[in-house]
């Protein structure tokens, strides 16, 4: 028998571990999420302003 058959399969890295190990993805999320939330918050504030007389 060959040695290749006795080697264990490499474990699959979970999705969230791969995501958290990527510093550029974390940087993008850290910049994009507040931008989206503050933009939505601003739009909601402008939409709720009373109309001037």
Order of alpha helices (4+ residues) and beta strands (2+ residues): alpha-alpha
